[in-house]
């Protein structure tokens, strides 16, 4: 379970006047996966996040189902996915149902001319090959081989890669991604028998505030469509934030396997689950 975290400048009390050095107001926004009833963070923008200059024509990225009802054994050779320059165009759904989409990707290029937001699903990106930096308004997270990146729905982000050799395994989960309940005590703390703990989670750092006006392309995914938005201010204009809702990283190399004298059942290898 993500722990309380904060970066940047925040007011002493929530929902109070918070002024810039020039006397103008920062804009407070509550961000959450499940509204007011679950984990949330309060973020403080240089400008209201509602400044939209243009909405383009949406286009479909809905998966085309090759085989919907079958019992045929199938071997999916994921590393045969052909690389593509663009991050979003490189994403190829291979297994889908009403709970989640499993996607493989081999992007060559960093996201430099647009930002991306999945408004309907939490994303788990596992790094098979490559390294780089996940950039969001919450800050930056460095990633490398073996890392899981957990990105809550509604988070605007960019992926910056160190080179063109990248292989990603992506799960789009339509329910929130959390540590399995059996690993947590009644207060949400990871217990002693869990195969990882809060120390292993890498949280956002190096918050940079982009106080900029301009034309910023944000591609927003919802119900199988991409909506091209043009924001009038930079999406990473956070001056500060605090709470429990934010992206984080976890390395599979920090997972401590639960072992026994006999082969253990598959749930002992579980890292995250949808709730």
MIPATI-669266 format. One line per field, with one value per residue: residue number from 1; y, z, x of N, C-alpha, C in turn; residue in one letter. Coordinates in steps of 0.2 Angstrom, whole numbers, plus 5000, padded with zeros to 4 digits. Example, Ala and Ser with C-alpha at 12.3 -4.5 7.8 and 13.67 -1.06 7.14 Angstrom:
2
pos = 1_2
nyy = 4972_4989
nzz = 5039_5035
nxx = 5066_5064
cayy = 4978_4995
cazz = 5039_5036
caxx = 5062_5068
cyy = 4984_5000
czz = 5039_5039
cxx = 5066_5064
code = a_s
end
This chain:
275
pos = 1_2_3_4_5_6_7_8_9_10_11_12_13_14_15_16_17_18_19_20_21_22_23_24_25_26_27_28_29_30_31_32_33_34_35_36_37_38_39_40_41_42_43_44_45_46_47_48_49_50_51_52_53_54_55_56_57_58_59_60_61_62_63_64_65_66_67_68_69_70_71_72_73_74_75_76_77_78_79_80_81_82_83_84_85_86_87_88_89_90_91_92_93_94_95_96_97_98_99_100_101_102_103_104_105_106_107_108_109_110_111_112_113_114_115_116_117_118_119_120_121_122_123_124_125_126_127_128_129_130_131_132_133_134_135_136_137_138_139_140_141_142_143_144_145_146_147_148_149_150_151_152_153_154_155_156_157_158_159_160_161_162_163_164_165_166_167_168_169_170_171_172_173_174_175_176_177_178_179_180_181_182_183_184_185_186_187_188_189_190_191_192_193_194_195_196_197_198_199_200_201_202_203_204_205_206_207_208_209_210_211_212_213_214_215_216_217_218_219_220_221_222_223_224_225_226_227_228_229_230_231_232_233_234_235_236_237_238_239_240_241_242_243_244_245_246_247_248_249_250_251_252_253_254_255_256_257_258_259_260_261_262_263_264_265_266_267_268_269_270_271_272_273_274_275
nyy = 4994_5011_5023_5038_5053_5067_5081_5096_5112_5115_5121_5124_5120_5110_5114_5128_5145_5147_5156_5162_5169_5181_5185_5180_5165_5148_5133_5121_5103_5088_5072_5055_5037_5031_5042_5051_5042_5033_5031_5046_5061_5078_5090_5104_5117_5128_5134_5133_5116_5115_5122_5121_5121_5115_5102_5088_5076_5061_5044_5027_5014_5002_4985_4972_4958_4942_4929_4924_4914_4899_4884_4882_4878_4890_4898_4912_4922_4934_4942_4943_4954_4967_4981_4999_5016_5026_5027_5025_5019_5008_4999_4984_4975_4959_4950_4951_4955_4959_4964_4967_4972_4964_4970_4971_4979_4988_5001_5013_5026_5041_5049_5064_5074_5074_5070_5057_5050_5038_5036_5027_5016_5009_5007_4995_4994_4983_4982_4973_4975_4989_5006_5021_5035_5039_5052_5063_5075_5073_5071_5063_5046_5035_5021_5003_4987_4974_4982_4986_4998_5007_5015_5026_5027_5042_5049_5060_5057_5055_5044_5043_5036_5028_5023_5015_5002_4994_4984_4981_4975_4977_4980_4985_4989_4988_4989_4996_4994_4986_4981_4963_4959_4950_4952_4963_4972_4977_4991_4994_4993_4984_4967_4957_4944_4947_4947_4958_4975_4992_4999_4995_5001_5013_5030_5045_5058_5073_5084_5095_5110_5116_5130_5136_5143_5138_5127_5111_5095_5082_5066_5057_5042_5033_5021_5014_5023_5036_5053_5067_5080_5098_5106_5122_5125_5119_5102_5097_5106_5106_5113_5108_5093_5081_5066_5049_5045_5041_5038_5024_5014_4997_4985_4969_4962_4965_4957_4945_4928_4917_4902_4884_4867_4859_4862_4878_4885_4894_4908_4912_4919_4931_4948_4961_4965_4967_4977
nzz = 5000_4995_5005_5015_5007_5002_4992_4987_4988_5000_5007_5025_5030_5023_5009_5010_5007_4996_4992_4978_4976_4970_4974_4968_4966_4970_4962_4969_4968_4970_4968_4963_4963_4966_4968_4982_4992_4993_4992_4990_4984_4987_4975_4970_4959_4947_4938_4935_4931_4921_4910_4894_4877_4865_4858_4849_4836_4842_4841_4838_4848_4851_4856_4843_4843_4840_4843_4852_4858_4863_4865_4862_4864_4866_4862_4866_4860_4866_4864_4851_4846_4836_4836_4838_4834_4841_4858_4861_4849_4849_4858_4860_4862_4869_4876_4882_4893_4903_4914_4913_4902_4894_4888_4876_4872_4863_4862_4854_4855_4866_4874_4868_4861_4866_4879_4890_4896_4905_4907_4913_4918_4929_4927_4925_4922_4917_4916_4904_4896_4895_4901_4910_4913_4922_4920_4928_4935_4948_4951_4947_4942_4942_4931_4927_4921_4927_4934_4941_4936_4944_4939_4944_4937_4928_4929_4922_4911_4905_4896_4897_4888_4890_4879_4863_4865_4871_4880_4885_4897_4899_4910_4909_4921_4926_4938_4954_4957_4969_4983_4987_4998_5008_5012_5020_5035_5046_5046_5034_5033_5026_5031_5042_5036_5022_5005_5002_5007_5013_5012_5000_4990_4978_4977_4970_4965_4965_4961_4948_4944_4931_4925_4914_4899_4884_4870_4873_4870_4875_4876_4879_4885_4885_4886_4875_4866_4860_4865_4858_4866_4868_4880_4888_4897_4905_4909_4920_4930_4944_4960_4972_4982_4992_5000_4997_4984_4970_4957_4958_4960_4960_4962_4955_4959_4972_4978_4990_4989_4995_5001_5003_5008_4999_4982_4981_4980_4966_4971_4980_4973_4969_4966_4965_4965_4958_4964
nxx = 5004_5003_5012_5010_5015_5024_5028_5037_5029_5016_5001_4998_4986_4972_4962_4962_4966_4979_4993_5002_5019_5017_5004_4993_4982_4986_4980_4970_4968_4959_4965_4961_4958_4946_4937_4930_4931_4942_4959_4968_4976_4981_4984_4993_4992_5000_4991_4974_4968_4959_4961_4958_4962_4959_4949_4952_4947_4941_4949_4949_4957_4953_4954_4955_4946_4953_4951_4937_4930_4936_4946_4958_4975_4988_5003_5011_5023_5030_5042_5043_5035_5035_5046_5042_5043_5035_5028_5014_5009_5016_5011_5003_4989_4986_4979_4963_4950_4935_4940_4954_4967_4980_4995_5008_5024_5036_5044_5054_5057_5057_5044_5040_5033_5020_5009_5002_4987_4979_4962_4954_4959_4970_4988_5000_5017_5029_5046_5055_5066_5077_5079_5076_5066_5051_5040_5030_5018_5019_5032_5048_5053_5065_5068_5072_5078_5067_5059_5043_5031_5019_5005_4993_4976_4971_4983_4993_5007_5024_5035_5052_5066_5082_5088_5085_5082_5070_5058_5042_5030_5013_5000_4983_4972_4956_4951_4957_4974_4983_4993_4991_4977_4979_4992_4992_4989_4975_4976_4982_4995_5010_5012_5023_5025_5024_5030_5037_5040_5036_5048_5054_5047_5048_5047_5040_5051_5062_5054_5048_5043_5033_5029_5021_5013_5005_5004_5000_5000_4989_4985_4971_4965_4950_4937_4941_4945_4955_4957_4962_4968_4972_4980_4981_4991_5006_5005_5013_5012_5013_5015_5017_5012_5002_4999_4991_4990_4998_5011_5022_5037_5042_5054_5056_5067_5068_5058_5055_5054_5042_5045_5045_5046_5040_5033_5026_5010_5003_4998_5008_5017_5012_5011_5004_4986_4970_4957
cayy = 5000_5017_5027_5045_5056_5074_5085_5103_5117_5114_5125_5121_5116_5108_5118_5135_5150_5146_5161_5163_5175_5188_5186_5175_5159_5141_5129_5114_5098_5082_5067_5049_5032_5030_5047_5053_5036_5029_5034_5052_5066_5085_5093_5112_5119_5135_5136_5128_5111_5115_5126_5117_5126_5112_5095_5085_5071_5055_5039_5021_5010_4996_4979_4968_4951_4937_4923_4926_4908_4894_4881_4880_4880_4895_4900_4919_4923_4941_4946_4944_4960_4972_4988_5004_5022_5029_5023_5022_5014_5001_4995_4979_4971_4952_4946_4956_4954_4965_4966_4970_4971_4963_4973_4971_4985_4988_5007_5015_5033_5044_5053_5071_5079_5073_5067_5052_5049_5033_5039_5022_5010_5009_5004_4992_4993_4979_4983_4968_4978_4996_5010_5028_5039_5040_5059_5065_5080_5071_5070_5058_5039_5031_5013_4999_4980_4971_4986_4988_5005_5007_5022_5026_5030_5049_5052_5062_5055_5054_5039_5045_5030_5030_5021_5012_4994_4993_4979_4982_4971_4982_4978_4990_4986_4992_4990_4999_4990_4987_4974_4958_4960_4945_4955_4970_4972_4981_4998_4995_4992_4977_4964_4954_4939_4949_4946_4965_4980_4999_5001_4993_5005_5019_5035_5050_5063_5078_5088_5101_5114_5119_5136_5138_5143_5136_5122_5105_5089_5077_5060_5054_5036_5031_5017_5012_5029_5041_5059_5072_5087_5103_5110_5129_5126_5113_5097_5096_5113_5105_5116_5103_5089_5076_5061_5042_5043_5044_5033_5022_5009_4992_4980_4961_4960_4966_4952_4939_4923_4913_4895_4878_4860_4857_4867_4882_4886_4901_4914_4915_4923_4937_4955_4965_4963_4972_4977
cazz = 5000_4996_5011_5014_5004_5000_4988_4985_4993_5001_5013_5032_5030_5017_5007_5012_5003_4996_4987_4975_4978_4967_4977_4965_4970_4967_4961_4973_4965_4973_4963_4967_4959_4967_4971_4989_4996_4993_4992_4986_4985_4985_4971_4969_4952_4946_4935_4935_4927_4917_4904_4888_4871_4859_4858_4843_4835_4845_4837_4841_4849_4855_4853_4839_4846_4835_4845_4858_4862_4860_4870_4859_4868_4863_4865_4864_4860_4867_4861_4843_4845_4832_4839_4835_4837_4846_4863_4861_4843_4850_4863_4856_4867_4867_4880_4885_4896_4906_4920_4912_4896_4894_4882_4875_4869_4861_4860_4853_4856_4872_4873_4869_4859_4869_4886_4890_4902_4904_4912_4915_4920_4932_4923_4928_4917_4919_4911_4902_4893_4894_4907_4909_4918_4922_4922_4930_4939_4955_4951_4942_4945_4937_4931_4924_4920_4932_4938_4940_4937_4945_4938_4945_4932_4928_4930_4915_4911_4899_4897_4894_4888_4889_4872_4859_4866_4876_4880_4891_4898_4902_4912_4911_4926_4927_4945_4957_4958_4976_4986_4990_5005_5013_5014_5024_5041_5046_5045_5027_5033_5024_5037_5042_5031_5015_5002_5001_5012_5011_5011_4994_4985_4976_4977_4965_4968_4960_4958_4944_4942_4924_4925_4907_4895_4877_4867_4876_4868_4880_4873_4885_4883_4888_4883_4869_4861_4862_4864_4858_4870_4869_4886_4888_4902_4905_4913_4926_4934_4951_4964_4978_4983_4997_5000_4996_4977_4966_4954_4962_4957_4964_4958_4956_4962_4979_4980_4993_4988_5000_4999_5007_5006_4993_4978_4983_4975_4962_4974_4984_4969_4968_4968_4965_4963_4957_4970
caxx = 5000_5007_5012_5009_5021_5023_5034_5036_5026_5009_4999_4998_4979_4969_4956_4963_4969_4987_4994_5009_5023_5014_4998_4988_4981_4987_4973_4970_4964_4959_4965_4959_4956_4939_4933_4932_4930_4947_4966_4968_4981_4979_4989_4993_4994_5001_4985_4968_4969_4954_4962_4959_4961_4956_4948_4952_4942_4944_4950_4949_4962_4950_4957_4951_4947_4955_4947_4934_4927_4940_4949_4965_4981_4991_5009_5012_5030_5030_5047_5042_5032_5040_5047_5039_5045_5030_5026_5007_5008_5020_5007_4999_4985_4987_4974_4959_4943_4931_4944_4960_4970_4987_4998_5016_5026_5043_5045_5060_5058_5054_5038_5043_5029_5014_5008_4997_4983_4973_4957_4949_4963_4977_4993_5006_5022_5035_5052_5058_5072_5077_5079_5074_5063_5044_5039_5023_5017_5021_5039_5051_5055_5070_5067_5077_5076_5065_5055_5036_5029_5012_5003_4985_4972_4970_4989_4997_5014_5028_5041_5059_5070_5089_5090_5080_5081_5065_5053_5038_5024_5009_4993_4978_4967_4950_4950_4963_4980_4985_4996_4986_4974_4982_4999_4991_4985_4969_4978_4985_5003_5012_5014_5030_5025_5023_5036_5040_5038_5036_5055_5055_5043_5052_5042_5042_5056_5064_5048_5050_5037_5033_5024_5021_5008_5007_5000_5002_4996_4988_4981_4968_4962_4944_4933_4944_4946_4960_4954_4967_4967_4977_4980_4984_4996_5009_5002_5017_5013_5012_5020_5017_5006_5003_4993_4993_4988_5004_5014_5028_5040_5045_5059_5055_5073_5067_5053_5057_5050_5040_5047_5044_5050_5036_5032_5021_5005_5005_4997_5014_5021_5008_5014_4999_4980_4965_4952
cyy = 5006_5021_5034_5048_5063_5077_5092_5107_5115_5119_5121_5117_5115_5113_5125_5139_5149_5151_5160_5169_5182_5189_5182_5169_5153_5138_5122_5109_5092_5076_5060_5044_5031_5036_5049_5048_5032_5033_5040_5056_5073_5088_5101_5114_5126_5138_5131_5123_5110_5119_5122_5121_5122_5105_5092_5079_5064_5049_5032_5017_5003_4990_4975_4961_4946_4931_4924_4919_4902_4890_4878_4882_4885_4897_4907_4921_4931_4945_4946_4950_4965_4979_4993_5011_5025_5025_5020_5017_5008_4996_4990_4974_4963_4948_4951_4953_4960_4967_4969_4968_4970_4965_4972_4977_4985_4995_5009_5022_5036_5048_5061_5076_5078_5070_5062_5051_5043_5034_5033_5016_5012_5005_5001_4991_4989_4980_4977_4970_4985_4999_5017_5031_5040_5047_5060_5072_5079_5071_5065_5051_5036_5024_5010_4992_4978_4976_4986_4995_5005_5014_5022_5030_5038_5052_5053_5060_5055_5048_5042_5039_5033_5028_5018_5005_4994_4988_4980_4977_4975_4978_4984_4987_4991_4993_4992_4993_4991_4980_4970_4960_4956_4947_4961_4968_4977_4989_4999_4995_4985_4974_4960_4948_4941_4949_4953_4970_4987_5002_5000_4997_5011_5024_5041_5055_5068_5081_5094_5104_5118_5124_5139_5138_5141_5131_5115_5099_5084_5072_5057_5048_5035_5027_5015_5017_5033_5048_5064_5079_5091_5107_5117_5130_5119_5108_5096_5103_5112_5109_5112_5099_5084_5072_5054_5040_5046_5038_5031_5016_5003_4987_4973_4959_4961_4961_4946_4933_4919_4906_4890_4872_4858_4863_4871_4884_4893_4907_4917_4919_4930_4943_4960_4962_4969_4971_4978
czz = 5000_5002_5010_5012_5002_4996_4987_4990_4994_5007_5020_5033_5024_5015_5009_5007_5002_4990_4984_4977_4976_4970_4974_4968_4966_4967_4965_4969_4969_4968_4966_4961_4959_4970_4978_4994_4997_4994_4988_4988_4983_4981_4971_4963_4952_4942_4935_4930_4921_4910_4898_4881_4865_4860_4851_4842_4838_4840_4841_4842_4852_4852_4849_4841_4840_4837_4852_4862_4859_4866_4867_4863_4863_4866_4862_4865_4860_4864_4854_4841_4842_4836_4835_4838_4843_4851_4863_4855_4844_4854_4859_4861_4864_4870_4883_4888_4899_4912_4919_4904_4897_4888_4882_4871_4868_4858_4859_4855_4863_4869_4874_4866_4861_4876_4885_4896_4901_4910_4915_4918_4924_4928_4927_4922_4920_4914_4910_4900_4894_4901_4905_4915_4917_4924_4923_4934_4946_4956_4946_4946_4940_4937_4926_4924_4927_4937_4936_4941_4938_4944_4938_4939_4933_4929_4923_4916_4904_4901_4893_4894_4887_4882_4869_4860_4872_4875_4886_4891_4902_4904_4913_4915_4927_4934_4948_4958_4965_4978_4988_4997_5010_5016_5019_5030_5041_5045_5038_5027_5030_5030_5036_5037_5024_5012_5000_5006_5009_5009_5003_4988_4984_4974_4972_4969_4963_4957_4955_4942_4935_4924_4918_4903_4888_4875_4869_4874_4873_4877_4879_4882_4888_4884_4876_4864_4864_4860_4864_4861_4869_4875_4885_4892_4902_4910_4920_4929_4941_4955_4971_4978_4989_4997_4999_4988_4973_4962_4959_4958_4962_4959_4960_4960_4970_4982_4983_4993_4994_4998_5005_5005_5000_4989_4981_4978_4972_4966_4978_4980_4967_4970_4969_4963_4962_4962_4967
cxx = 5004_5007_5011_5016_5019_5029_5032_5032_5018_5007_4998_4991_4976_4963_4956_4966_4977_4989_5002_5013_5020_5007_4992_4987_4983_4980_4974_4966_4965_4960_4965_4958_4949_4936_4935_4932_4936_4954_4965_4975_4978_4985_4988_4996_4995_4995_4980_4969_4964_4955_4963_4957_4958_4955_4948_4947_4945_4945_4951_4955_4960_4953_4952_4952_4948_4951_4944_4932_4931_4943_4956_4971_4985_4998_5010_5019_5031_5036_5048_5038_5037_5040_5044_5042_5041_5028_5019_5006_5012_5016_5002_4995_4985_4981_4970_4952_4940_4935_4950_4962_4978_4990_5006_5018_5034_5044_5052_5062_5054_5048_5040_5038_5022_5014_5002_4994_4978_4968_4953_4953_4969_4982_4999_5011_5028_5040_5056_5065_5071_5078_5077_5071_5055_5043_5032_5024_5019_5028_5042_5053_5059_5068_5072_5074_5073_5060_5047_5035_5021_5009_4995_4982_4971_4977_4992_5004_5017_5033_5047_5064_5077_5091_5084_5078_5076_5060_5049_5032_5019_5002_4989_4973_4962_4947_4957_4968_4982_4989_4990_4984_4978_4989_4998_4987_4979_4970_4981_4992_5004_5015_5021_5030_5025_5030_5040_5037_5038_5043_5057_5052_5047_5047_5044_5047_5058_5058_5050_5043_5037_5027_5024_5014_5010_5002_5003_4998_4995_4983_4978_4964_4955_4939_4935_4945_4951_4957_4960_4965_4973_4976_4983_4989_4999_5006_5006_5018_5012_5018_5021_5011_5008_4997_4996_4992_4994_5007_5020_5031_5042_5049_5057_5062_5073_5061_5057_5053_5048_5041_5045_5047_5047_5035_5026_5016_5006_5003_5003_5018_5018_5011_5009_4992_4975_4959_4945
code = x_x_x_x_x_x_x_x_x_x_x_x_x_x_x_x_x_x_x_x_x_x_x_x_x_x_x_x_x_x_x_x_x_x_x_x_x_x_x_x_x_x_x_x_x_x_x_x_x_x_x_x_x_x_x_x_x_x_x_x_x_x_x_x_x_x_x_x_x_x_x_x_x_x_x_x_x_x_x_x_x_x_x_x_x_x_x_x_x_x_x_x_x_x_x_x_x_x_x_x_x_x_x_x_x_x_x_x_x_x_x_x_x_x_x_x_x_x_x_x_x_x_x_x_x_x_x_x_x_x_x_x_x_x_x_x_x_x_x_x_x_x_x_x_x_x_x_x_x_x_x_x_x_x_x_x_x_x_x_x_x_x_x_x_x_x_x_x_x_x_x_x_x_x_x_x_x_x_x_x_x_x_x_x_x_x_x_x_x_x_x_x_x_x_x_x_x_x_x_x_x_x_x_x_x_x_x_x_x_x_x_x_x_x_x_x_x_x_x_x_x_x_x_x_x_x_x_x_x_x_x_x_x_x_x_x_x_x_x_x_x_x_x_x_x_x_x_x_x_x_x_x_x_x_x_x_x_x_x_x_x_x_x_x_x_x_x_x_x_x_x_x_x_x_x
end
